[in-house]
Amino acid sequence: MLDHPVVDTPNLDQLARNGVLFKNTYAATPTCVPARASVLTGMSQTSTGRVGYQDRIPWNYEHTLPGELAKAGYHTQAVGKMHVYPARNLVGFHNVVLHDGYLHYNRFKQQNLEADSYNYSGDDYLPWLKEQAGSQVDLIDLGLDCNASTVARPWHLPESLHPTNWVVTQSIDFLRRRDPTKPFFLKMSFVRPHPPFDPPQVFFDMYKDLELPDPPVGDWAEQEDLQRFGYNPITDRGKVPKNRLQRARAAYYALITHIDYQIGRFMIAMEEHGVLHNTVVLFVSDHGELLGDHHLFRKSLAYEGSAKVPFILSDPGNLLGIKKNQVVEEVVELRDIMPTLLDAANVEIPETVEGKSVLNLLAEQSEEWREYIHGEHAHGQLSHHYLTDGKEKYIWYSRTGEEQLFNLVEDPQEVTNLSNKEEYRHRLEFWRQRLVGELDGREEGYTDGERLIEGRITKACLDHLLESVGKK
C-alpha cells in the first residue's frame, strides 16, 4: 500500500491521493477487543479498562462514536465485525449486520447450547451463506484455523460468497435503504486480512509465484526453534517451513488486494448513489499481523508488524478543505478516530474522549500535538508496555523486566535492539522514566513512582471496568 514493494492497492492509494496518509499510526492495545473499544469510545486503554484481550466482558460505555452521531441526527449502520459483548450489543448504532468471524465463545457447543450449526445467533453471514451455498457449509470447511493459522489455501466457493464481498454487498444495500433525509455513518468492518488465509483464487494467483521479501529477523529474536513451534499450523512463533510461510504471506497479501478491489466496488456504488463527493472516508485497521517477522505470528506484541496500522483520511468532495495527497509524520492512535469523525461532522466531542482530532494537525495553525503514545498488552509471560513517537520505540516486558529500544528512522524493521548499547543508555533512561510516569498509580503496581517493578501480576481488564459490569 502506497509504495509497498509487493502489495498492489490501487483503490487505497487513490483514497490517500484524495486525502491524507498518517504514516505513524498505532493500535495502543493491538488485538481486536481492546483496540475496538478505543475506536468506539475515543478513550485510552486504561480508561476503557481493556488492557488485554478478554471476551465476555460487557460493553457499557456512556459515549460512543455511533451513539453521538445518532444523537446528532445521523443514520448509523455497522456491517461486518464488531467483537463486542453481548455480540448483538448495538453500542450506539441503529442497526448492525454482523459477521464477527469464528468467535470461540459463540461456537463451542458444549459451552453454548444455542450455538447449533445453523441458528448461530452471533452472526448474520453464516445463515446467509447456508442459504446461498447449502445448509452443510460452515466456517471451518477449508480446514483453516480462524485465529492463528499459518496455513493458507484459496477460497473454495464463488467469490461473491466470500465474507469480504458480503460486507460490501450489505453496505451497498444500506446505501439503497438508508433514510435519505439524514446524513449517514456507515462502519464497514472486514474480518480479513486475518486468519483464515483464504483469498479468492484470482487474488492468490497474483502473489503465489512472486519473489516475496523475507520477513525481518532481529538480532534479539529467537534464532532457533528447537521445540518446532513453527510446525504447528496454529502457532504464534517458530520457524515455519519455507513453502508454507511463502503461501501464508502470499495469501495475506492477496487478502489485502481483495479488500482493496471491494473498496473500489463500494466507491463505484457511492458514486452511483450520489454520495461519493459528500462523504468523508476513513480507512484504518484494529491491529496488524506479524506474519513471520522475527519468527513471530499473530498480533498483541508491540512490534511494527503487529501494532502499526494504516490510517487514511480521504475527502473526495473536499468537504474539509484540507490539502490532499499529503503524508503526516506525527504519531496517531486509534482513540483519535472518534474525535476526528465527530469534528468532521461538526458534532460536539464528549468530555470522556481522550483522543484528538487529526484535523487539528491539518489546520494552517495546527495545535501542539502529543509527543508520544503509550501502548500495552496483558499477554502472559510476554505482557508488555511500549512507548513510541514514531521515531523511536521503547518496549518493557513487565513480567521479566526485559527492555528493547529501536531507532525506527534508521531501523524501521526493528532488527537492532539498542537497549544494551552504551551510547544509547541515556535514551533508554529517558523512555524508561516516561513509562514510569505513565504507569504511576496503576493498580498492578508496575512502579513506585521512581522505577519500574517487574514481575507484577497482569490482567486483561482493569478493576474499574469489572466493577462497572458486575464482574468483580
N, C-alpha and C positions, 0 to 999 in steps of 0.2 A: 504494500500500500504506500503510495507516494514514494517512489524510488526504491522500493524493496527489490532486491536483486532477482527475485524469482516470482513472487506472487503478483498476479495481474488483477487490479481492482479498478476498472475504468470508471465505474459509477461513483465509487467513494472518492476517487481522485477528482471527479467533477464537483462533488459536494464541497471538497476542500477549495477548489478554484472559485466556487461561489460563496466562500466564507473564510473561516479561519481554522487552521490546524493548531491545536495546543499540544506542543511537542512533548512536554513533560507532565503527563497526567498519570496519577497513580490511584489504585484502589488501596485505601488505608488498611483494610482487612480483606485480603484477596481470596475470598470464597463467596459463594452465591448469597447465603442468608445475610451475613453482616454487611456485605457490600450493598445489597439491595435495600437494606434498612437505611443506610446513609443516603442512597439515591432518593428514596421516597420521603425522607424527613428533613434532609439538609443538615443533619446533625453528625457530630463525630461519633466514632465507635464507643467512646466512653459514655456519651450521652444517650445513645440508643441502648447501651448496655450489652451490645453484642460484640464481644472482642474475640470471638472464635466461631466455629460452626457448631450449632446445636439446633436440631429440629424440634418441633412440637412445643415451642415457646410462643405463646400467643402474641399477636401484633395488636397493640392498642395505643397508638400514638395520636395525640391530640391534633397535630397539624401534619398533613401530608401534601405532597405536590398535587395529586389529582383532587384531593379534597378542597384545597384552597382555590384551584381553578374552577371546580364545580360551583363553589360558593360565589365565584365572580361571574357566573353565567355561562361557563364553558360546558359543552357536551363532552364527557370524558369516557374513554374506552381503552381497555387493555386487551391485547391479543398475544397469546403465547405464554412464556414463562413468567411466573410471579414468585414462587418459592416463599410464600408467606404461610402463616398458620392462624386459624384453620385454612386449608387450601382454598376455600371459597370465600375467604375474607376479602371484601372489596377494597379495603384500605383507602376509601375515598372515591374510587371510580364509580360511575353509574352502572357499568357492566364490564365483566371480564369473560373473554372467551379463552379457555385455559388449556395450556399444554405445558406442564412442568417437566416433561420427560419422565424418567423412571425414578420416582421417589420411593425409597425402600419402605418407609413407614406406611405408605398407602398401598404398597404392592404385597408385602409379606402377609400371606393369607392366614398364617397361624396367629398373627398379631391383630388382624383386622378382618373380621368376619364379613364386612361389606365389600371387601376387595376381590370379588369374583372376577372372572376373566372378561366379562362383558360390561357389567354395570360398574365400571371404575369411576367412583364418584368424584375423584380428584382430577378428572381430565375430560376435555371435550374432543380432543383429537382422536383418541383411541376408539371411542364408539363410532365416530365418523369414518375412520379407516376401516373398521369392520363392516360398515355399511357399503363402502366402496369396493373393498377387496375380498370380503368374505369373513364370516364370523370366526374362522380359525386363526386369523392373523393376530400377531401380538408384537410388543415392542422388543422382545428378545429373539425373534425369529432368525436374525442374522448370526446369532451366537456371539455377539459382541457385548461386553460389559458396558453399562451406560454411565459409568462414572470415571473409571481409571484404566481402561483397556489400552494396551499398546498395539492391539491387533486391528487391522483395517481391511475392509472389503467394500466394493461398490454396493449401493442401494439396489435392491432386487425387484422393486415394483416400479411402475411408471413414475417418472419424475414428478408429475402433478400430485402424487400422493405423499411425497416426502414432507416431513414436518416443516422444513423451511418454506416450501411452496405454500403449504397450508396456512402458515402465519400471514403471508402476503395475500392469499386468496381471501381470507377472512377480513383482512384490513381493507382490501378494495371493496368488499361488501359493506363495510362500515361507511365508506365514502358514499355509497349509494343510499344507505338507510339513515344516515345521521340527520339530525334536526338542522335544516338549512337556515333557520333563524338565529342560530347560535354559532359562535366560534367553537372550534373543536380542539381537543387534546387527545392524541392517539399515541399509545405506547405499543410499539411493535417489538416483541421480545423473542429472539431466536434462541433455541437450546444450543444449536451448533454455532461456531466451531467448538466442539466439546465431544468427548466420547458419548456415544459410539461414533467411530470414524467411518462414516457410511455415505460418502458423496455419491450422487448420480454418476454413472459410468462416464458420461461425456466430460465431466469436470476432472474425474480421476485420471482420465487419459491425458489431460493437459500436463500432468506433473509426474506420472509414474515412471517415465523414461528419462526425465531430466536429470542432469547432474546437480544435485542439491548441495548447498553449502553444509559442511559438517557442523554439528552443534558445538558451541564453545564449551571448553572444559577448563575450569580454573585451576590454578596451582594449589588451591586449597581443597579441591574436590577429591572424593574417594576415587582413586585411580584403579583399584581392583574391585572385583565383585566375587569374592571367594564363596559367598553363600548363594551366588547365581540368582539374585533377586530379579535380574533382567529377563530371566527365562519364564518368570511368572507372567501370564498375559495380563494380570491385574496387579500393577505394581506402582510404587511411587519413586523407585530408584533402581539403579543397576545398569549393567551393560547389556542392552537388548541386542539380540542377533542382528547383524548388519542389514540383511534384506528386510527383516520385519520392521526395523526402525525406518528404513528408507520408505516403505509402503505407508507407515503411520504418518510420516512427515508429508509425503505426497498427498495423502488423504486429507490431512489437516489443512494444507494449502488449498486443496480442491474445495473443501467446505467453505473457506473464506470467499473464494471466487464465486461459488454457488450463491452465497448470500448477496454478494455484490450484484450479480445478474438479477436476482429477485428484487433488490432495491431499485435497480433500473426499471424493472417491470412496474413497481409501485410508483415511481416518479412519472412514468408514462400515464398511469391511471390518474395521478393527481392533476396532470395537465388536462386530461380528458374531462375531469370533473370540475375544472376551473379553479383549483385551489393551490396550484403549484407556486404561483407568484404572490400568494397571500399567506404563506406558511413558512415558519422557521423550522428547520430540521436540525436535530442534534443526534449525532451518531456516537455511541460510546459502548464500552463493554464493562461487565462487572468484575472481571479478572482475566488473566491470561492463561497460558499453558506452557509449562517448561519444556515439554516435548523432547527430552534428552539433553537439554542444557545442563552441563556439569553432572551428567548421568542421573538427572532427576526428572520426574514427571509430575503431572497434575499441577496444582496451584498451591495456595496457602503461604508459601515462603516469600521472602522479601525480594528475591532476585528479579531482574528486569523482565524476564520471560513470564513471570507469574504476576507481579504487582503493577507493572506499567501497562497502561491501556490506551487505546485510541480515543480521541475526543475532538470531534469536528463539529463546529457550529456553522451551519450553512444558511444563507439568506438569499435564495434565488430572486426574490422580488425586491431586494434592497429595502426591506421594511425597517431595519435597524440603523441604516445609514453608516454601516461600518465599512472600512477598507477591506476589499475582498482579496483572496489569494495571498494571505499573509500567514506567517508562522510565528507563534508566540512561545517564548522560552520559559516564562515564569511557571513555577510549579503549581499544578492544579490537582484537585482530587474530587472524588465522586460526590461529596457533600456540597460541591459548588453547583451541581445541576439544578436543584430546586430553586435557589435564589436567582440563577441565571434565567430560567424559563419564566419565573414569576416577574422578573424585571422586564423581560422581553414583552410580556403580556400586560405590563403596567398594572400588576396586581400587588397589593401590599405583602411584604415579606414578614412572616410571623417572627416574634422575638425568639422563639425556640430555635430558629435556623442559625447554625454556626458557620456555614459555608459562605462564600462570597460570590456575587455575580461576576462572571468573567467579562461582562460588558464594561465593567469598571476598568479592565485592562486595556480596552479598545478605545476608550474615550480620549479626546485630544489632551485633556488634563486628567490623566489617569491617577487614581488614588494610590497610596502606598500599598503594596501587595505583601502577602506573607513571605517570610524569609525561608521557610521550610515546612514540611509536613511530618507528622508523627503517625506511623503505622504500626500494627502489631497483629499477632495471631496466636491464640492459645492452640498448641499443636503438640501436646505431649512433650517428649524429650526435645523436640525442635521448636518449642514455644519461643517466641522472639518479639523484639521491638525493633523498629527501624526509623531512621530519620533521613530525609533527603531534601536537597534544594534543587535537584535536577543536575547538579554538577558534581556533588559528592554524595556518597551514601554510607551511613553507619548502621551496622546491624549488631544487636546484642542478643545472644541466646540466653534467656533468663534462667533456664534450668542448669546450664553448665558454666555460664559466665563467658563463653567464647565470644570474641569480638571480631568484626570484619570491617574494613574501610576500603572503599573503592573510589577511584577518580573516574567519574562517568564521562568526562570530556575526553580524556586520553584513552580510557579503557571502558567503552560503553557495554562490552560484553562481560564485564566483571571477572576477568581472567586472573588479575593480580590482586591479592589481598595485601593491603598496605599496613595493616594494623601492627605488624611485628617489625616494621622498618623504623629505625631510629629517627630518620628525617621527617617522619610523619607523626611522631609522638605528640607534638603539640596539637595537631589537627584531631588526633584521636581523643585527647583530653577535652578539646573544645566540644566535640559532638557528645562525648560521654556526659559532660556537665549539662548540656542541653537536655539530654534524656532524663537526667536526674530531676531537672525542673519539670519536665512533662509528667513524670511518674510520682512526684511528691504528693503524698496523701492518698495514693491508691490503696484500696482495701487489701490487695495481695501482699503489700509490704515490700515492694520492689526496691525501695530506697529509704534511707533515714534522713534524706534531705541533703546529704553530703556525698554519698557514694551509692553505687548500685549494689544490690544484695542478690546474689544468685541463689538458686535452689528453692525459691518460693513455689508453693503450690499454685498452679494456674487454673483458670476456669474459663469456659466459653461464654458465660453470661454473668454479668455483674449483679451484685445483690439487689440494687435498686430496681433492676428490671424484673428479677424473680419475685421480689416482694410485690411489685405493682400488678403482677398477673397471678398472684397466689400460688407461686411455685416454691416458696421458701418458708 
